[in-house]
Amino acid sequence: MKTFIITGTSRGLGEELASQLLNTAHHVICLSRSKSEFLQQKAEEKKAPFLEIEADLSNAESIPDLMEHIFSSIRFENLQGIYLLNNAGTVQPVVPAELASAGEMVQNISVNLIAPMVLTSEFIKRTADIPAEKRIMNISSGAARKSYEGWSSYCSSKAGLDHFSRCIAEEQKQRTNGIKCVSIAPGVVDTSMQEHIRSLEEGKFPQQNRFIKLKEEGKLYSPSFAAEKLLTVLFDDHFGSEVIMDIRDA
Ligand SMILES: NC(=O)c1ccc[n+]([C@@H]2O[C@H](COP(=O)([O-])OP(=O)(O)OC[C@H]3O[C@@H](n4cnc5c(N)ncnc54)[C@H](OP(=O)(O)O)[C@@H]3O)[C@@H](O)[C@H]2O)c1
């Protein structure tokens, strides 16, 4: 049995990642503020071990108890692998930095950076003595590596996620059966996040036309294509040999 803890599974890329993992040999544990009926139905059809938890990951203080609950549901006998996929994310606020409120900035960094950091810390602690394969995949963005006007919170949070991943990889490389960690950009994916970007009031985001054009020209990845590529990377024998990745190069 392999166990997967995936965040941001109520829609978009996370829902598709979870969906592709649902089978009788996998225990899939999902975290979002809302549930996915699609995943519930698919898990029933496939008779796949599945746990969906409603949680607001912007509340970092609640994450240790959440992980306690999650780990109490995991069967450790014959566990072949355990995987954390930090996928939940938000692009908001999309405004020049001086127009973002303190609360909007805190929300962005909490979901995109602090939650993956605390989840990772809890995951490391709770799997230290587990002799199974242990991997963390952080869903980053091209915005971690290139600056965009209007996305200062988003770009900063994802750049932080990349650098956090580098540190974790460095720390874990010294450990016996340490965790392998990758931070990977998924390309431009046709999800509600892209819908939100296209629907912003004109003039709010200078790069908006680039994303509208990508959609019109059919150049967005479908969530199923992006998820398939991400899972190919996750299960690759060389996972972790490169920490910072982009599925467009993988
Ligand atoms: N789409 C793209 O083009 C693109 C490009 C580069 C990187 N990415 C990254 O890919 C990941 C997935 O993005 P997506 O496009 O699938 O976005 P999406 O369609 O907006 O889905 C975001 C997911 O994150 C969850 N989430 C947001 N805030 C949360 C919170 N406070 N607590 C718990 N869960 C929360 C949402 O669930 P609830 O609202 O139910 O909580 C939802 O399931 C993100 O990290 C994003 O930055 C996307």
The ligand as an SDF file (V2000), in Angstrom:
LIG
                    3D

 48 52  0  0  0  0  0  0  0  0999 V2000
   -3.3760   26.7830  -13.0240 N   0  0  0  0  0  0  0  0  0  0  0  0
   -2.1860   27.2090  -13.3810 C   0  0  0  0  0  0  0  0  0  0  0  0
   -1.9710   27.6870  -14.5140 O   0  0  0  0  0  0  0  0  0  0  0  0
   -1.0350   27.1050  -12.4380 C   0  0  0  0  0  0  0  0  0  0  0  0
    0.2210   27.5160  -12.8860 C   0  0  0  0  0  0  0  0  0  0  0  0
    1.3100   27.4210  -12.0170 C   0  0  0  0  0  0  0  0  0  0  0  0
    1.1370   26.9040  -10.7450 C   0  0  0  0  0  0  0  0  0  0  0  0
   -0.0990   26.5190  -10.3350 N   0  0  0  0  0  0  0  0  0  0  0  0
   -0.2170   25.9820   -8.9690 C   0  0  0  0  0  0  0  0  0  0  0  0
   -0.9070   24.7510   -9.0000 O   0  0  0  0  0  0  0  0  0  0  0  0
   -1.6310   24.5450   -7.7720 C   0  0  0  0  0  0  0  0  0  0  0  0
   -3.0670   24.1890   -8.0790 C   0  0  0  0  0  0  0  0  0  0  0  0
   -3.6470   25.2990   -8.7580 O   0  0  0  0  0  0  0  0  0  0  0  0
   -5.0340   25.1950   -9.5490 P   0  0  0  0  0  0  0  0  0  0  0  0
   -4.8190   25.9030  -10.8190 O   0  0  0  0  0  0  0  0  0  0  0  0
   -5.5670   23.8080   -9.5200 O   0  0  0  0  0  0  0  0  0  0  0  0
   -5.9040   26.1550   -8.5980 O   0  0  0  0  0  0  0  0  0  0  0  0
   -7.4610   26.1580   -8.2460 P   0  0  0  0  0  0  0  0  0  0  0  0
   -8.2540   25.5540   -9.3340 O   0  0  0  0  0  0  0  0  0  0  0  0
   -7.7570   27.5520   -7.8160 O   0  0  0  0  0  0  0  0  0  0  0  0
   -7.5160   25.1770   -6.9680 O   0  0  0  0  0  0  0  0  0  0  0  0
   -6.8830   25.5490   -5.7810 C   0  0  0  0  0  0  0  0  0  0  0  0
   -7.0970   24.4770   -4.7350 C   0  0  0  0  0  0  0  0  0  0  0  0
   -6.4660   24.9470   -3.5300 O   0  0  0  0  0  0  0  0  0  0  0  0
   -7.4110   24.8550   -2.4710 C   0  0  0  0  0  0  0  0  0  0  0  0
   -7.2110   25.9240   -1.4890 N   0  0  0  0  0  0  0  0  0  0  0  0
   -7.1310   27.2540   -1.7030 C   0  0  0  0  0  0  0  0  0  0  0  0
   -7.0770   27.9260   -0.5450 N   0  0  0  0  0  0  0  0  0  0  0  0
   -7.1070   26.9760    0.4350 C   0  0  0  0  0  0  0  0  0  0  0  0
   -7.1070   27.0290    1.8530 C   0  0  0  0  0  0  0  0  0  0  0  0
   -7.0900   28.1970    2.5210 N   0  0  0  0  0  0  0  0  0  0  0  0
   -7.1470   25.8610    2.5360 N   0  0  0  0  0  0  0  0  0  0  0  0
   -7.2050   24.6780    1.8920 C   0  0  0  0  0  0  0  0  0  0  0  0
   -7.2150   24.5680    0.5650 N   0  0  0  0  0  0  0  0  0  0  0  0
   -7.1800   25.7050   -0.1620 C   0  0  0  0  0  0  0  0  0  0  0  0
   -8.7770   24.9940   -3.1380 C   0  0  0  0  0  0  0  0  0  0  0  0
   -9.7750   24.3460   -2.3780 O   0  0  0  0  0  0  0  0  0  0  0  0
  -10.8900   25.1220   -1.5070 P   0  0  0  0  0  0  0  0  0  0  0  0
  -11.1800   26.4350   -2.1620 O   0  0  0  0  0  0  0  0  0  0  0  0
  -12.0270   24.1710   -1.4780 O   0  0  0  0  0  0  0  0  0  0  0  0
  -10.2410   25.2650   -0.1640 O   0  0  0  0  0  0  0  0  0  0  0  0
   -8.5610   24.2450   -4.4440 C   0  0  0  0  0  0  0  0  0  0  0  0
   -8.8220   22.8630   -4.2560 O   0  0  0  0  0  0  0  0  0  0  0  0
   -1.4790   25.8630   -6.9930 C   0  0  0  0  0  0  0  0  0  0  0  0
   -0.4530   25.7180   -6.0390 O   0  0  0  0  0  0  0  0  0  0  0  0
   -1.0570   26.8720   -8.0610 C   0  0  0  0  0  0  0  0  0  0  0  0
   -0.3020   27.9300   -7.5380 O   0  0  0  0  0  0  0  0  0  0  0  0
   -1.1860   26.6020  -11.1420 C   0  0  0  0  0  0  0  0  0  0  0  0
  1  2  1  0
  2  3  2  0
  2  4  1  0
  4  5  1  0
  4 48  2  0
  5  6  2  0
  6  7  1  0
  7  8  2  0
  8  9  1  0
  8 48  1  0
  9 10  1  0
  9 46  1  0
 10 11  1  0
 11 12  1  0
 11 44  1  0
 12 13  1  0
 13 14  1  0
 14 15  2  0
 14 16  1  0
 14 17  1  0
 17 18  1  0
 18 19  2  0
 18 20  1  0
 18 21  1  0
 21 22  1  0
 22 23  1  0
 23 24  1  0
 23 42  1  0
 24 25  1  0
 25 26  1  0
 25 36  1  0
 26 27  1  0
 26 35  1  0
 27 28  2  0
 28 29  1  0
 29 30  1  0
 29 35  2  0
 30 31  1  0
 30 32  2  0
 32 33  1  0
 33 34  2  0
 34 35  1  0
 36 37  1  0
 36 42  1  0
 37 38  1  0
 38 39  2  0
 38 40  1  0
 38 41  1  0
 42 43  1  0
 44 45  1  0
 44 46  1  0
 46 47  1  0
M  CHG  2   8   1  16  -1
M  END
$$$$
